[in-house]
Amino acid sequence: MRMLLNKMIKDMKKVMILACGLLFAVAQAQETKPVYEKDGDMIKVTHFYDNGNVKEQGFYKDKLLHGVWSKYDERGNKTVIAHYNKGKKVGKWFIWMKDELKEINYENNSIASVQTWKENTKIATK
């Protein structure tokens, strides 16, 4: 009886070690770290979803958001195009949502205007 109990304990230890190893492997596989690349005087940063697709991508200059930043959904569809100048929001931003596109114009880091186009918006033609 004692021998059977010792064998069961050894088998349970093996199962626990295997389960912990698998859990660790799965946790490591899902960890997606950002990629940093030097591009002139800026740093290009790419963040990823757990599925490997790009989540967002853009640039830093002097530790501030700078230039074009793009965001994507998990399927890889672009959802945002944003513009920064030394950490401040500038220019035209575009945000795609389910059935509409928003164009947001920034001036002095503040919203100056917003234009929305819905899927059913009619375009004037001649």
N, C-alpha and C positions, 0 to 999 in steps of 0.2 A: 504494500500500500504506500509506504513511504517513497519507494522508487517511482511509482506512478505519479505521486504528487510532485516530486522533484522534476520529472520530465515535463509535466504540465506547466510548472513555473518557468522552466527554461524556454518552452515553446511560447508562452505568453510574453516573455522578455523579447524574444525574436520578433514577434508580431508588433510589439510596441516600438521597437527600434526601427523596424521597417515602416510603420505608420508615421513615425516622427520624421524619418528620412524623406518619405514621399511628401509630407506636408511642407517641409523645408524646400524641397525641389519645386513644388508648385508655387510657393510664395516667391522664390527667387525668379522663376520664369515670368511671373506677372509684373515684376518690378522693372519699369522702363524709365531709365534715367535720361534727362535732357542731354542733348549734344551741343557743345559749344565749339564754334569755329572762328578763328581770327580772320577778318576780312578787311584789310587796310587798317584804319584806325577804329574800326567797330568790331563788335563781337556778334556773330550770328547765332541765335539760340533756336533750337527745335525741341519742342515738347511732344511726347507721344502718348497715345492711348495704350491701354494694356494689350489691345489687339495688334499693336505695331504701327497703326496708321498715325499720321501726323495730326496732332491736336492744335498746335499753334506754332508759328514761326515768325521771327522778326529780329530786330537788331537793337543792341545797346551801344551807346557812345558815352564815355565818361560815367558809366553806371546808370545812365538814364535811357528810357525808351527813346528810340530815334529811328526815323524812316518808316518804312511800310511794315505793318504787322498783319498777318493773316491767321484766321482761325478756321477750323474745319470741324465737321461733325464726325462721329465714329466711323461713318461709311466713306469718308474722304471728300465729302462735298464742302466747298467753301461756304462759310457762314458769315464771315466778317472780313472786311478790308479796312484797316485803320492806319492813320498817319500821325506820327509824332515828330516833334522837333524839340530836342533836349528835354524830354519828359512831358511836354505839353501837347495836348490834342490840337491838331491843326488840319485844315483842308477838309476835303470830302471823305466821309466814312460811308461805307455801304454795309448794310446788315440784311441778310436774306433770312426770312422766316417762312413758315409754311406756304402761304399763298401771297406773300407780299415782299417788296423790297423797299427798305428805307434808305434814303440818302440824307445824311446829317452833315451839315456844314459847320465847322468849328472856326471861330475867330477869337483870338486872345484866350484860348483854352476854355471857351464857353460856346454853347450851342447858339449859332446865329440863325439857322433855319433847318426845317425838316420837311422833306418831301417823301410821300409814301405812294408807291405804286402797288395796286392789288392785281391779282391775276386777271380779273375781269375789267381792268382799266382800259378804256378805249384810247387808241392813239389817233391823233388827227392826221388825215391823209388828204391829198388833193384829189 
